Amino acid sequence: MEFTCDKCQVRFMVPDEKLPDAKTAALRCPKCKEKLIVDLAGLRKEKEVQKPPDKGSYDFGFDEGSEDYDVSERPFDFLEEEGKTAIICEDDPKIIKEIVTVLGIMEYTTTVVDSVRDALRKMKYHLFDMVLVNETFNGSDPDANGILIYLERLSMDVRRSVFVGLLTRQYPTMDNMAAFLRSVNMTINIKDIDKIDKIL
């Protein structure tokens, strides 16, 4: 089914099998990340024959001849309206379990990644509401963490809609100056991970 973003007017396709049976759905524009609320029931009634998109349609970044679409890179093709998503970039399974449990209670749909590359591929296709990243994730240099660099380079209107928590050993929890210097919303010291529910 084809949709048009109200903000930037880009047209994009979402496979029918990825759409739910619900009457309405919340989608993100792949270009400007604007949240779109669409009336699926009305569109299904109007749709008789789906024509292919024009050449001007946005194709999620895949040009002709590029690599095939990999569904594993898009963890959330569809979420119910108001669904919140989080990505966890951490190596320690105990810390991951603690965070996943708390985020589940907070009604976040979470995805856990095992490498910086995997995280960046998933973030390419989905604007997460929350990003929790260890400053040394996947052996990263704390001052050259690829995920943090990617987040710093997002346009301000996109970046301000993402909550970034830095899991760290060198800064105290909720150190506002350190958070400002590292361009994150909050620092969370690893020793305080058992209080992650209260912190978040």
C-alpha positions as CSV (number, residue, x, y, z in Angstrom):
1,M,0.0,0.0,0.0
2,E,1.3,3.5,-0.8
3,F,1.4,6.3,1.7
4,T,2.3,10.0,1.5
5,C,3.9,11.9,4.3
6,D,2.0,15.0,5.3
7,K,5.1,16.9,6.2
8,C,7.6,16.3,3.4
9,Q,5.2,14.8,0.8
10,V,7.4,11.8,0.1
11,R,5.6,8.7,-1.1
12,F,6.6,5.3,0.2
13,M,5.3,1.7,0.1
14,V,4.6,-0.6,2.9
15,P,3.8,-4.3,2.0
16,D,0.2,-5.2,2.7
17,E,1.3,-8.2,4.7
18,K,3.2,-5.9,7.1
19,L,0.0,-3.9,7.9
20,P,-2.2,-5.1,10.7
21,D,-5.9,-5.8,10.6
22,A,-6.5,-2.7,12.8
23,K,-8.5,0.2,11.6
24,T,-5.7,2.7,12.2
25,A,-1.9,2.5,12.3
26,A,1.0,4.6,13.2
27,L,3.9,4.7,10.7
28,R,7.1,6.7,10.5
29,C,8.1,8.5,7.3
30,P,11.4,6.9,6.2
31,K,12.7,10.3,5.1
32,C,11.8,12.9,7.7
33,K,10.7,10.5,10.5
34,E,7.4,12.2,10.9
35,K,4.7,10.1,12.6
36,L,1.8,9.4,10.4
37,I,-1.6,8.1,11.6
38,V,-3.4,6.4,8.8
39,D,-6.9,5.1,8.4
40,L,-6.3,1.6,7.1
41,A,-10.0,0.6,7.0
42,G,-10.7,3.5,4.6
43,L,-7.7,2.9,2.5
44,R,-8.6,-0.8,2.1
45,K,-12.1,0.1,0.9
46,E,-10.7,2.6,-1.7
47,K,-8.0,0.2,-2.9
48,E,-8.9,-2.0,-5.8
49,V,-5.8,-2.1,-7.9
50,Q,-2.4,-1.1,-6.4
51,K,-0.2,0.5,-9.1
52,P,3.6,0.4,-8.7
53,P,5.2,3.6,-7.2
54,D,6.5,6.3,-9.5
55,K,10.2,6.8,-9.9
56,G,10.0,9.8,-7.6
57,S,8.8,7.5,-4.7
58,Y,11.1,7.0,-1.8
59,D,12.5,3.4,-1.8
60,F,13.9,3.2,1.8
61,G,17.4,3.9,0.4
62,F,17.7,0.9,-1.9
63,D,18.7,1.8,-5.4
64,E,18.4,-0.6,-8.3
65,G,21.1,-3.2,-8.1
66,S,21.8,-2.6,-4.4
67,E,21.7,-5.3,-1.7
68,D,18.4,-7.1,-1.1
69,Y,16.1,-6.1,1.7
70,D,16.9,-8.0,4.9
71,V,13.9,-8.1,7.3
72,S,16.3,-8.6,10.2
73,E,17.6,-5.1,9.7
74,R,14.1,-3.7,10.3
75,P,13.0,-5.0,13.7
76,F,9.8,-3.0,13.7
77,D,8.1,-2.7,10.3
78,F,4.9,-1.9,12.1
79,L,3.9,-1.0,15.6
80,E,0.5,-0.2,17.1
81,E,-0.2,3.5,17.6
82,E,1.8,4.9,20.6
83,G,4.1,1.9,20.6
84,K,7.5,2.8,22.1
85,T,10.7,1.2,21.0
86,A,14.2,0.9,22.5
87,I,17.5,-0.5,21.4
88,I,20.1,-1.8,23.8
89,C,23.8,-1.7,23.0
90,E,25.4,-3.6,25.8
91,D,27.7,-6.7,26.1
92,D,27.0,-7.9,29.6
93,P,24.0,-10.4,29.6
94,K,23.1,-9.6,33.2
95,I,22.8,-5.9,32.5
96,I,20.8,-6.6,29.3
97,K,18.4,-8.8,31.3
98,E,17.9,-6.1,33.9
99,I,17.2,-3.4,31.3
100,V,14.9,-5.6,29.2
101,T,12.8,-6.5,32.2
102,V,12.4,-2.8,33.2
103,L,11.7,-1.7,29.7
104,G,9.1,-4.4,29.4
105,I,7.3,-3.1,32.4
106,M,7.5,0.4,30.9
107,E,5.8,-1.1,27.7
108,Y,8.8,-0.7,25.4
109,T,9.3,-3.0,22.5
110,T,13.1,-3.7,22.7
111,T,15.8,-5.0,20.4
112,V,19.2,-6.1,21.6
113,V,22.2,-5.8,19.3
114,D,25.5,-7.6,19.4
115,S,27.7,-5.2,17.4
116,V,28.0,-1.5,16.5
117,R,27.4,-2.5,12.8
118,D,24.2,-4.4,13.7
119,A,23.0,-1.4,15.8
120,L,23.6,1.1,13.0
121,R,21.9,-1.1,10.4
122,K,18.8,-1.3,12.6
123,M,18.9,2.5,13.4
124,K,19.0,3.2,9.7
125,Y,15.5,1.9,9.3
126,H,13.9,2.8,12.6
127,L,13.9,5.8,14.8
128,F,14.0,4.4,18.3
129,D,12.4,6.2,21.2
130,M,15.2,5.2,23.5
131,V,18.8,4.2,22.9
132,L,20.8,2.7,25.8
133,V,24.4,2.3,24.8
134,N,27.5,1.3,26.8
135,E,30.4,3.7,26.0
136,T,32.7,0.7,25.4
137,F,30.1,-1.4,23.6
138,N,31.6,-4.0,21.3
139,G,35.1,-2.9,22.3
140,S,34.6,0.7,21.3
141,D,36.8,3.5,22.4
142,P,34.6,5.6,24.7
143,D,35.7,8.7,22.8
144,A,35.0,7.2,19.4
145,N,31.9,5.1,19.9
146,G,30.3,4.7,16.4
147,I,26.7,4.7,17.8
148,L,27.2,7.9,19.7
149,I,28.8,9.5,16.7
150,Y,25.9,8.5,14.5
151,L,23.4,10.0,17.1
152,E,25.4,13.2,17.3
153,R,25.2,13.6,13.5
154,L,21.4,13.3,13.4
155,S,19.5,16.5,12.5
156,M,18.3,18.3,15.6
157,D,14.6,17.8,14.9
158,V,15.2,14.0,14.7
159,R,17.7,13.8,17.6
160,R,15.5,15.6,20.1
161,S,12.8,12.8,19.7
162,V,15.3,10.1,20.9
163,F,16.2,9.6,24.5
164,V,19.9,8.5,24.8
165,G,21.2,6.9,28.0
166,L,25.0,6.3,28.3
167,L,25.9,3.2,30.3
168,T,29.3,4.1,31.8
169,R,31.8,3.3,34.5
170,Q,33.6,6.7,34.5
171,Y,30.7,9.1,35.2
172,P,28.2,9.1,38.1
173,T,24.5,8.4,37.4
174,M,22.6,11.5,36.3
175,D,25.7,13.6,35.9
176,N,24.2,16.5,33.8
177,M,27.6,18.0,32.9
178,A,28.9,14.7,31.7
179,A,25.7,14.0,29.7
180,F,26.0,17.4,28.1
181,L,29.7,16.8,27.2
182,R,28.8,13.4,25.7
183,S,25.7,14.6,23.9
184,V,23.4,12.2,25.7
185,N,20.3,12.7,27.8
186,M,21.5,10.8,30.8
187,T,24.5,9.0,32.2
188,I,23.8,5.7,34.0
189,N,26.7,4.3,36.0
190,I,27.0,0.5,35.7
191,K,27.1,0.1,39.5
192,D,23.6,1.6,39.7
193,I,22.1,-0.8,37.1
194,D,20.0,-2.5,39.8
195,K,18.2,0.8,40.2
196,I,17.6,1.3,36.5
197,D,13.8,1.2,37.0
198,K,13.9,4.2,39.3
199,I,16.5,6.0,37.2
200,L,14.5,5.7,34.0
